[in-house]
Amino acid sequence: MENKVKRNLPDDLMKELDLKPFETSKAGNPTVQRVAPKVRVTEGQNKVVDSLDDVIKNNLKDGVTISFHHHFRNGDFAFNTVMKKIIDMGYKDLTLAPSSLTGVMNDTVIEAIKKGVITNITSSGMRGSLGEFVSKGGLKNPVIFRSHGNRARSIEDGEIKIDVAFLGVPNADPAGNANGQEGDAVFGSLGYALMDAAYADKVVLLTDNIVSYPNTPASIKQDQVDYVVKVDKIGDPDKIGSGATRFTKDPKELKIAQMVNQVIVNSPYYKDGFSFQTGSGGAALAVTRYLRQAMIDDGIKASFAVGGITKPMCDLLEEGLINKLMDVQDFDKGSAASMAKNKNQQEIDASWYADPHNKGAVVNNLDVSILSALQIDTDFNVNVMTGSDGVIRGAVGGHQDSAAGAKMTIITAPLVRGRNATVVPKVETVVTPGESIDVLVTERGIAINPKRQDLIDTLSKVPGLKIVDIKDLQAQAEKQVGVPKPLEYTDRTVALVEYRDGTIIDAIKQVKD
Amino acid sequence: MENKVKRNLPDDLMKELDLKPFETSKAGNPTVQRVAPKVRVTEGQNKVVDSLDDVIKNNLKDGVTISFHHHFRNGDFAFNTVMKKIIDMGYKDLTLAPSSLTGVMNDTVIEAIKKGVITNITSSGMRGSLGEFVSKGGLKNPVIFRSHGNRARSIEDGEIKIDVAFLGVPNADPAGNANGQEGDAVFGSLGYALMDAAYADKVVLLTDNIVSYPNTPASIKQDQVDYVVKVDKIGDPDKIGSGATRFTKDPKELKIAQMVNQVIVNSPYYKDGFSFQTGSGGAALAVTRYLRQAMIDDGIKASFAVGGITKPMCDLLEEGLINKLMDVQDFDKGSAASMAKNKNQQEIDASWYADPHNKGAVVNNLDVSILSALQIDTDFNVNVMTGSDGVIRGAVGGHQDSAAGAKMTIITAPLVRGRNATVVPKVETVVTPGESIDVLVTERGIAINPKRQDLIDTLSKVPGLKIVDIKDLQAQAEKQVGVPKPLEYTDRTVALVEYRDGTIIDAIKQVKD
């Protein structure tokens, strides 16, 4: 079958898994019956245990779903500590349902797959050796890629039923109260992990830092936690976030950032109380810097910024240029450290952040969202999942969520990357549908989605802004790098990309070796 | 049938309602399947509506369960605003499931009962005209009295299924983010209401103070809220809490408080890092004052205090004598105002506070709990629900919860009140079983539960502490006021008192006029 963004979906698999094709980015007003965990009652004053082996033995069995968070990013010691034990203990046929998978987990996941320990994965994304392994058909069943908001929705609705969540934290008291804000391995917001803590049947904390009771603020609460496992070291502080947030010197990125800033400040959304989300890349950080200057010059303040938070955004908060930071994760050391001292840096869970099936997520209140792309096609569909070689090397993240929620979604991308076009006739994988994308900013010009005639009218009048047809950008890119040979795939589906409402927006096929 | 505290329970009713008799204060380790709300999905940026009528019309039908919180206490305008409309609109057969009922609600509840609008009530308690009305058989079905922890449990387990929660708040943004800490009608912690916000199918906020988005800290979160109803005035600040926390001058109360302090400081629990809960009465406040001096003198600091929080406890927090306040509700203006400025005054919901069926509530970590009693019998069973005339005039509150959780539970009570004995052979209504009570302090001496031989041994050695048999205290009381004529009741059960695990600890009969 073909869905609304013209992607061919595997009929057999869709039927077998009872999946529906993507139709629309509008969530509508369905009524949803949520699910709830099974709770084993305990008095719970002291849940500290030394033996992770015992915890696993007493709570896992073949076929269950286990979860982790990725707030430690590449400084994560929790995942490998737990998974290696699970592999050694010979469990089979587990579903791995982390908030995302970072590079430091790759070797262990591949080993677990090869030994039949993991046969199903749902994640925001995967990169490097694991992406390659899965793209080449290494995993038994297709990966289900979900956005952060969709993971929250799926957990709430029971589509992801977590049996045991293993959550690394930089501190916990013996009863299980924990946050991400104090200790050696601080990462700030526990946003994604809060879903696991609230919905998993069993919640296992791992920490190297047992603090005295009661530990507050308690992002994870004692009444959610079954075990607190003491480990030697839970994470490598130097690898948790990029230590420095250097300002890019890449002239192309700087040019794009300046243009993005021009689009924002000349849009109808730029006024006192506006709101925005930026990512963590070089261009995004540069946008924050230009926007800061504009806001000072124009006497304009933002009501909030949301998302992965960076140090430059915390600086804007402290300067009073942003009123509140709605913080589901922190991208660098500065923003992680900032949460403990700024009461206006509000920790939010993934549902509050971006769930399409609740009573209103923060992303729905967004004016402007600035997002990246591996590829964008002439229908404005965006790929942030597969490279130009068809191999998985990305993550949905909050891309679909933020794009669907924001009044104006801006994609920033260079026209080409090396020998590959970024603006293409047809993206390898549709992750975010063109209907939620409003503006594409490249160093060669700005393309505006034809459905936003209002923005075309407004921005065309701005001196210096070069508004072009996206097809022209695609043609320019093609002229630079030529027409690539179509990629060759087998018939086998290695991954399904869900849209945030659980419908299927694309299928990823196995690449030919 | 008779339960473990020798109370006769109405067999027919127990069978009809599928209820079990009270057996033990030990929660054990059952596995409990929680329930979850039905959510109607909305984008949810602006939920502000003017017409409460429309909200009621579109969300209520005969027979549903509605809820309110009692954090405004006698300054509450939310309850009457909503209930009067519901009465006028002619709904029938509703179940009223507030966290508790305060005097200011009485007239409206009675009117609603008389008109058949309300036929079932579950509450922590009731007082004054409503207690009298119910005790005389005014309500169709028996009231179910539940402790704060039990209400949390019942909501989580689905025994209380709230269809629509009407929650008054001193502030909310248009999306529904709200807290109890800013505005004219500030009450501090939203602890009890957080259960309704998380578990009701529909959540309606009422406020006189719409603030700009995003409103943080968000105790109630936008993703939980369906409507924000703007009202002229949500509460009377002067009646929300006792404005002043005057130190009692009653010599009997002072004497009891001094003895309680002696019991605490001579107990094995009094050491650095100990924890305690006190109530709000004159004796409790005096205990806090004596304890403060002892802690200063002895160089001892408490890890936390929990419960209904008072200004004197906030003072101890600011002095550094208490590390953390675990705050489910605030009893006075001072403690309500303190939450916004003290990050160590942690708002906790009723489940975290006292739920017997989760993975560990704060009360389980308590060393010392100081509680009051209307009556206590020679088996140490405590009545905080009915007067010596058999009429309902109290509330379970956190009594059962704190008593079950604390390592040492102290009941403070004068031997007699007016012409009525407080220490009696048999309490009119058992609310908290004697097995969770350790010490009774009266102005005539201290009785220790025989099961606590360790405390008897320890405290008997303390000079000046008069340890007596509880039967002696009962005899003294009887000598003072005589043996009262047994109360006369009809056979009809007007209320059932649940123990915190949902078993029935006592039944309250209709009083004879």
Interface residues (C-beta under 8 A of the other chain):
Chain A: A27 G28 N29 P30 T31 V32 Q33 R34 V35 A36 P37 K38 V39 R40 V41 T42 E43 G44 Q45 K47 E156 A175 G176 V203 S212 Y213 P214 T216 P217 A218 K221 Q222 D223 Q224 V225 D226 G273 S303 F304 N323 K324 M326 K343 N344 Q346 S351 W352 D355 P356 H357 N358 K359 G360 A361 V362 N364 N365
Chain B: A27 G28 N29 P30 T31 V32 Q33 R34 V35 A36 P37 K38 V39 R40 V41 T42 E43 G44 Q45 K47 E156 A175 G176 V203 S212 Y213 P214 T216 P217 A218 K221 Q222 D223 Q224 V225 D226 G273 S303 F304 N323 K324 M326 K343 N344 Q346 S351 W352 D355 P356 H357 N358 K359 G360 A361 V362 N364 N365
